[in-house]
Amino acid sequence: MEYRIEKDTMGEMKVPVDRYWGAQTQRSFENFKIGVEKMPTEIIHAFGILKKGAALANQALGKIDEEKASAIAYACDRVISGELNSHFPLVVWQTGSGTQSNMNANEVIANVGNEKVGKKLLHPNDDVNKSQSSNDTFPTAMHISAVIAIEDKLLPAIDQLIATFVRLEKENEGIVKSGRTHLQDAVPIAFSQEISGWRNMLEIDKANVIASLEGLRSLALGGTAVGTGLNAHKDFGKTVAEKISEITGKKFVTAENKFHALTSRDQLVFAHGALKGLAADLMKIANDVRWLASGPRDGLGEIFIPENEPGSSIMPGKVNPTQCESLTMVATQVMANDVAVSMGASQGNFQLNVFMPVIIHNFLTSVRLLADGMISFDIHCASGIVANKEKMKHNLYNSLMLVTALNPYIGYENAAKTAKKAHKENISLKEACVALGLLTPEKFDEVFHPEEMAYPNK
């Protein structure tokens, strides 16, 4: 491999000739050989957005000229497009402020811009990083990447699964089945009502996620090193937020209090809490689906789900609810990520949080897993759910909890006697009730209508 010599304040470093990064990136690359988790591409692209916004803001405020701003913007557009992803080699497990990743962006953008104009026009610190510090750029990149990932990836995935449940509700109207509480038989419920519960969980989760976005729209840029705004124009924070909003087409504002914006990650904790709530509901939905599909002969078997692949290397013909298992594992990982996000956010010592890379790594991992998991679950499982009407009817009429319909006529204690007698003697509720002399056969038929129990107020 061929190398070139790059310099920083600590001396010379050998850098591969085909890489745009500089000495500071190379030092980090060599000093942190930890794990395989690279800085998320969403963060890299967010750095392209904020560095472009900073250049345009500095130009508007008279801090750099048009030639420099144009060269920086050109390089940033290439970063934003993903074309330069391979020039960002650093791992998550670096300095807790993300300083090396900020410098990685500065060095790449400067070298790409200089190559474009054919001269040494841009300096990584003096021009690309002008009016900035790693301490305000990295939290800004965190918020930008979080908003974009949620709005462009997560919310559409939620909507897709909601739409499937809306369709399934309509298709299954009027199909009544046994309800279950404590994993035991309960009074009847319509299958469409059960599905509506799944659908409404996702609608509420979506509303919670959207509510959490408000805090993430607040950007730390303009605070520089400790929140005072040293070495930045007084209007830089407001101006750069406007430029970033124009670039992304999404609403961003400058943080009202930069001291808070640099040291606290509470807004990401709040937003990840909404992600955890979504994960909890997805866990419940996926578990419901695999319980209802259990069998095919010795389980509940009340629904059919798509059969996607063989389920066993030794048991021929076995098919498993793999999409449910995948989604529940995703939910477990998101819950684990929430611990890391919360622990990291608690480490805002004095004027800076120094757990930022691990916080955003876990946050973006959660968004990515949830979005991908819901889409996969929708395509390969939920969209193909079909009610097993015969099994639902059999289970409904075999349920002892239908005796609840008799409470108004024979009372709770007599209804309990009826259910226990029917269960002990393996006879029907009607036979038990008549044998106990509580109702005549004719009266029993008059008041006992299981399907109507799902719609008591119609």
FIFI-989436 format. One record per residue (C-alpha): x, y, z; residue in three letters. Coordinates in steps of 0.5 Angstrom, whole numbers, plus 500, padded with zeros to 3 digits. Each point is the difference from the previous one (the first is absolute). Last residue first. Example, Ala and Ser with C-alpha at 12.3 -4.5 7.8 and 13.67 -1.06 7.14 Angstrom:
2
NODE    u    v    w  residu
NODE  527  498  514     SER
NODE  498  493  502     ALA
***
This chain:
458
NODE    u    v    w  residu
NODE  349  493  541     LYS
NODE  503  501  507     ASN
NODE  502  493  501     PRO
NODE  504  499  494     TYR
NODE  505  494  501     ALA
NODE  494  497  504     MET
NODE  496  500  494     GLU
NODE  504  494  497     GLU
NODE  499  496  506     PRO
NODE  492  500  500     HIS
NODE  497  497  507     PHE
NODE  494  503  502     VAL
NODE  494  497  496     GLU
NODE  504  493  500     ASP
NODE  501  500  507     PHE
NODE  492  502  501     LYS
NODE  498  494  496     GLU
NODE  505  495  503     PRO
NODE  497  502  507     THR
NODE  505  504  504     LEU
NODE  503  499  507     LEU
NODE  498  493  501     GLY
NODE  507  497  501     LEU
NODE  499  495  495     ALA
NODE  497  506  495     VAL
NODE  507  504  502     CYS
NODE  504  494  499     ALA
NODE  497  498  493     GLU
NODE  500  507  497     LYS
NODE  507  501  502     LEU
NODE  502  494  497     SER
NODE  503  494  503     ILE
NODE  507  498  502     ASN
NODE  498  498  507     GLU
NODE  505  504  503     LYS
NODE  500  506  495     HIS
NODE  492  500  500     ALA
NODE  499  499  507     LYS
NODE  506  506  501     LYS
NODE  496  505  495     ALA
NODE  493  499  503     THR
NODE  503  501  507     LYS
NODE  503  506  498     ALA
NODE  494  502  497     ALA
NODE  496  499  506     ASN
NODE  505  504  504     GLU
NODE  499  506  495     TYR
NODE  493  500  500     GLY
NODE  495  496  496     ILE
NODE  497  505  495     TYR
NODE  504  506  500     PRO
NODE  507  495  500     ASN
NODE  497  496  494     LEU
NODE  505  503  495     ALA
NODE  506  499  505     THR
NODE  499  493  498     VAL
NODE  503  501  494     LEU
NODE  506  499  504     MET
NODE  500  493  499     LEU
NODE  503  500  493     SER
NODE  498  494  495     ASN
NODE  495  505  496     TYR
NODE  506  505  499     LEU
NODE  505  495  499     ASN
NODE  496  496  494     HIS
NODE  498  507  497     LYS
NODE  507  502  500     MET
NODE  503  493  497     LYS
NODE  494  501  495     GLU
NODE  502  507  498     LYS
NODE  507  499  499     ASN
NODE  502  507  499     ALA
NODE  505  502  495     VAL
NODE  506  504  501     ILE
NODE  504  502  494     GLY
NODE  502  507  500     SER
NODE  502  499  508     ALA
NODE  505  494  498     CYS
NODE  505  502  494     HIS
NODE  499  507  498     ILE
NODE  498  502  506     ASP
NODE  505  497  505     PHE
NODE  505  502  495     SER
NODE  498  507  500     ILE
NODE  499  500  507     MET
NODE  507  497  501     GLY
NODE  504  505  496     ASP
NODE  497  506  503     ALA
NODE  501  498  507     LEU
NODE  507  497  499     LEU
NODE  502  507  496     ARG
NODE  497  504  506     VAL
NODE  503  496  505     SER
NODE  507  500  497     THR
NODE  499  508  499     LEU
NODE  499  500  508     PHE
NODE  506  495  501     ASN
NODE  505  504  496     HIS
NODE  497  507  502     ILE
NODE  502  498  508     ILE
NODE  506  496  499     VAL
NODE  503  506  496     PRO
NODE  498  506  505     MET
NODE  503  497  506     PHE
NODE  504  506  502     VAL
NODE  494  505  502     ASN
NODE  503  507  501     LEU
NODE  500  506  504     GLN
NODE  500  497  507     PHE
NODE  500  492  499     ASN
NODE  494  498  496     GLY
NODE  501  492  502     GLN
NODE  492  499  501     SER
NODE  499  500  492     ALA
NODE  505  494  499     GLY
NODE  496  496  505     MET
NODE  493  502  497     SER
NODE  503  498  493     VAL
NODE  503  493  502     ALA
NODE  494  498  504     VAL
NODE  495  502  494     ASP
NODE  505  496  496     ASN
NODE  497  494  504     ALA
NODE  493  501  499     MET
NODE  502  501  492     VAL
NODE  503  493  500     GLN
NODE  494  497  503     THR
NODE  495  503  495     ALA
NODE  505  498  495     VAL
NODE  500  493  503     MET
NODE  492  500  500     THR
NODE  500  502  493     LEU
NODE  504  494  497     SER
NODE  496  495  504     GLU
NODE  494  503  497     CYS
NODE  503  499  493     GLN
NODE  502  493  502     THR
NODE  493  497  502     PRO
NODE  503  493  498     ASN
NODE  498  495  495     VAL
NODE  501  493  501     LYS
NODE  500  495  494     GLY
NODE  505  495  502     PRO
NODE  503  501  507     MET
NODE  508  499  500     ILE
NODE  502  507  497     SER
NODE  494  503  502     SER
NODE  496  506  498     GLY
NODE  500  500  493     PRO
NODE  499  507  497     GLU
NODE  494  505  499     ASN
NODE  494  497  502     GLU
NODE  495  506  500     PRO
NODE  495  501  506     ILE
NODE  494  496  502     PHE
NODE  496  502  505     ILE
NODE  496  497  506     GLU
NODE  505  494  501     GLY
NODE  500  500  507     LEU
NODE  505  494  501     GLY
NODE  500  493  498     ASP
NODE  498  500  493     ARG
NODE  504  505  496     PRO
NODE  502  502  506     GLY
NODE  501  507  502     SER
NODE  497  505  495     ALA
NODE  496  504  506     LEU
NODE  507  499  504     TRP
NODE  504  503  495     ARG
NODE  496  506  498     VAL
NODE  499  502  508     ASP
NODE  507  500  501     ASN
NODE  502  504  494     ALA
NODE  494  505  502     ILE
NODE  503  500  507     LYS
NODE  507  501  498     MET
NODE  498  505  495     LEU
NODE  497  504  506     ASP
NODE  506  500  504     ALA
NODE  505  502  494     ALA
NODE  495  506  499     LEU
NODE  501  502  507     GLY
NODE  507  499  500     LYS
NODE  500  505  494     LEU
NODE  496  505  504     ALA
NODE  505  499  505     GLY
NODE  506  501  495     HIS
NODE  497  507  499     ALA
NODE  500  502  507     PHE
NODE  507  498  501     VAL
NODE  502  503  493     LEU
NODE  497  507  503     GLN
NODE  504  498  507     ASP
NODE  506  501  497     ARG
NODE  503  505  504     SER
NODE  507  503  500     THR
NODE  500  504  493     LEU
NODE  493  502  499     ALA
NODE  499  502  508     HIS
NODE  506  505  499     PHE
NODE  497  502  494     LYS
NODE  493  503  502     ASN
NODE  495  502  495     GLU
NODE  503  494  495     ALA
NODE  500  503  493     THR
NODE  494  497  496     VAL
NODE  499  494  495     PHE
NODE  494  499  496     LYS
NODE  501  495  494     LYS
NODE  501  502  493     GLY
NODE  507  497  501     THR
NODE  504  505  497     ILE
NODE  495  506  501     GLU
NODE  500  498  508     SER
NODE  507  499  500     ILE
NODE  501  508  497     LYS
NODE  495  502  506     GLU
NODE  503  497  505     ALA
NODE  507  503  498     VAL
NODE  497  507  500     THR
NODE  497  499  507     LYS
NODE  507  497  503     GLY
NODE  504  505  496     PHE
NODE  497  506  502     ASP
NODE  505  502  506     LYS
NODE  505  499  495     HIS
NODE  505  494  502     ALA
NODE  506  500  504     ASN
NODE  497  499  507     LEU
NODE  493  498  500     GLY
NODE  500  499  507     THR
NODE  497  493  500     GLY
NODE  507  496  502     VAL
NODE  504  500  494     ALA
NODE  495  502  494     THR
NODE  493  502  502     GLY
NODE  498  502  493     GLY
NODE  498  493  498     LEU
NODE  496  497  506     ALA
NODE  494  498  496     LEU
NODE  493  500  502     SER
NODE  496  496  495     ARG
NODE  501  494  505     LEU
NODE  495  503  505     GLY
NODE  494  500  495     GLU
NODE  502  493  498     LEU
NODE  497  497  506     SER
NODE  493  502  498     ALA
NODE  501  496  494     ILE
NODE  502  494  503     VAL
NODE  494  500  505     ASN
NODE  495  501  495     ALA
NODE  503  494  496     LYS
NODE  500  496  506     ASP
NODE  492  502  501     ILE
NODE  499  498  493     GLU
NODE  504  493  501     LEU
NODE  496  498  506     MET
NODE  493  502  496     ASN
NODE  502  495  495     ARG
NODE  501  494  505     TRP
NODE  494  502  504     GLY
NODE  496  500  493     SER
NODE  502  493  499     ILE
NODE  497  497  506     GLU
NODE  494  504  498     GLN
NODE  500  497  493     SER
NODE  500  493  503     PHE
NODE  494  502  504     ALA
NODE  501  498  507     ILE
NODE  496  495  505     PRO
NODE  501  499  507     VAL
NODE  507  497  503     ALA
NODE  504  494  499     ASP
NODE  506  500  504     GLN
NODE  507  503  498     LEU
NODE  499  505  505     HIS
NODE  495  503  496     THR
NODE  497  497  494     ARG
NODE  494  501  495     GLY
NODE  496  495  496     SER
NODE  499  501  493     LYS
NODE  495  504  496     VAL
NODE  500  502  493     ILE
NODE  496  506  498     GLY
NODE  505  504  497     GLU
NODE  506  496  498     ASN
NODE  501  503  493     GLU
NODE  499  507  503     LYS
NODE  505  499  506     GLU
NODE  505  497  495     LEU
NODE  500  506  496     ARG
NODE  501  505  506     VAL
NODE  506  495  502     PHE
NODE  503  501  494     THR
NODE  500  507  499     ALA
NODE  503  500  507     ILE
NODE  506  496  498     LEU
NODE  501  505  494     GLN
NODE  499  506  505     ASP
NODE  506  498  505     ILE
NODE  505  498  494     ALA
NODE  498  507  498     PRO
NODE  502  503  507     LEU
NODE  506  497  500     LEU
NODE  504  501  494     LYS
NODE  499  507  498     ASP
NODE  498  504  506     GLU
NODE  503  496  505     ILE
NODE  507  499  496     ALA
NODE  500  507  498     ILE
NODE  498  503  507     VAL
NODE  506  495  504     ALA
NODE  505  502  494     SER
NODE  499  508  502     ILE
NODE  500  499  507     HIS
NODE  506  496  501     MET
NODE  504  504  494     ALA
NODE  498  506  505     THR
NODE  503  497  506     PRO
NODE  506  498  496     PHE
NODE  501  508  497     THR
NODE  499  503  507     ASP
NODE  506  497  504     ASN
NODE  504  498  494     SER
NODE  500  508  499     SER
NODE  498  505  495     GLN
NODE  500  507  498     SER
NODE  505  498  494     LYS
NODE  501  492  500     ASN
NODE  500  500  492     VAL
NODE  504  506  500     ASP
NODE  505  501  506     ASP
NODE  500  493  502     ASN
NODE  500  495  494     PRO
NODE  504  506  495     HIS
NODE  497  501  494     LEU
NODE  503  504  493     LEU
NODE  506  495  499     LYS
NODE  499  500  493     LYS
NODE  497  496  494     GLY
NODE  493  503  501     VAL
NODE  497  493  501     LYS
NODE  506  497  503     GLU
NODE  500  505  506     ASN
NODE  492  499  501     GLY
NODE  502  492  500     VAL
NODE  505  502  505     ASN
NODE  497  504  504     ALA
NODE  493  496  501     ILE
NODE  504  494  502     VAL
NODE  504  504  505     GLU
NODE  494  503  503     ASN
NODE  496  494  500     ALA
NODE  506  496  503     ASN
NODE  501  505  505     MET
NODE  493  500  503     ASN
NODE  501  492  500     SER
NODE  506  501  504     GLN
NODE  496  505  505     THR
NODE  494  495  501     GLY
NODE  500  503  507     SER
NODE  501  493  503     GLY
NODE  506  499  497     THR
NODE  500  493  496     GLN
NODE  496  494  500     TRP
NODE  495  502  495     VAL
NODE  506  498  495     VAL
NODE  503  504  495     LEU
NODE  501  499  492     PRO
NODE  496  505  497     PHE
NODE  503  501  493     HIS
NODE  496  494  498     SER
NODE  494  504  501     ASN
NODE  502  505  494     LEU
NODE  494  498  495     GLU
NODE  495  500  506     GLY
NODE  496  506  496     SER
NODE  501  504  507     ILE
NODE  508  500  499     VAL
NODE  500  502  493     ARG
NODE  495  506  501     ASP
NODE  505  502  506     CYS
NODE  506  500  495     ALA
NODE  496  505  495     TYR
NODE  498  504  506     ALA
NODE  507  501  503     ILE
NODE  502  502  493     ALA
NODE  494  505  499     SER
NODE  502  503  507     ALA
NODE  507  501  499     LYS
NODE  499  503  493     GLU
NODE  494  504  503     GLU
NODE  504  504  506     ASP
NODE  500  498  507     ILE
NODE  498  503  506     LYS
NODE  495  505  497     GLY
NODE  494  498  504     LEU
NODE  497  497  493     ALA
NODE  507  496  499     GLN
NODE  500  498  507     ASN
NODE  493  497  499     ALA
NODE  501  497  494     LEU
NODE  506  497  502     ALA
NODE  497  497  507     ALA
NODE  494  497  496     GLY
NODE  505  497  495     LYS
NODE  503  497  507     LYS
NODE  494  498  503     LEU
NODE  497  496  494     ILE
NODE  507  497  499     GLY
NODE  500  498  507     PHE
NODE  493  497  500     ALA
NODE  502  496  494     HIS
NODE  506  497  504     ILE
NODE  495  499  506     ILE
NODE  495  496  496     GLU
NODE  506  496  498     THR
NODE  501  498  507     PRO
NODE  507  500  503     MET
NODE  503  493  499     LYS
NODE  498  494  504     GLU
NODE  505  495  499     VAL
NODE  503  500  507     GLY
NODE  506  504  503     ILE
NODE  507  502  496     LYS
NODE  499  507  503     PHE
NODE  507  503  499     ASN
NODE  502  498  493     GLU
NODE  493  503  497     PHE
NODE  501  506  505     SER
NODE  506  502  498     ARG
NODE  498  499  492     GLN
NODE  494  505  501     THR
NODE  505  505  503     GLN
NODE  505  499  495     ALA
NODE  495  501  494     GLY
NODE  494  497  496     TRP
NODE  500  500  493     TYR
NODE  502  493  499     ARG
NODE  503  497  493     ASP
NODE  507  502  503     VAL
NODE  500  496  506     PRO
NODE  502  505  506     VAL
NODE  507  500  503     LYS
NODE  500  505  506     MET
NODE  504  506  502     GLU
NODE  500  504  506     GLY
NODE  496  502  506     MET
NODE  496  506  498     THR
NODE  498  496  493     ASP
NODE  504  498  494     LYS
NODE  499  495  494     GLU
NODE  505  496  497     ILE
NODE  498  496  494     ARG
NODE  499  493  499     TYR
NODE  500  494  495     GLU
NODE  498  493  502     MET
***
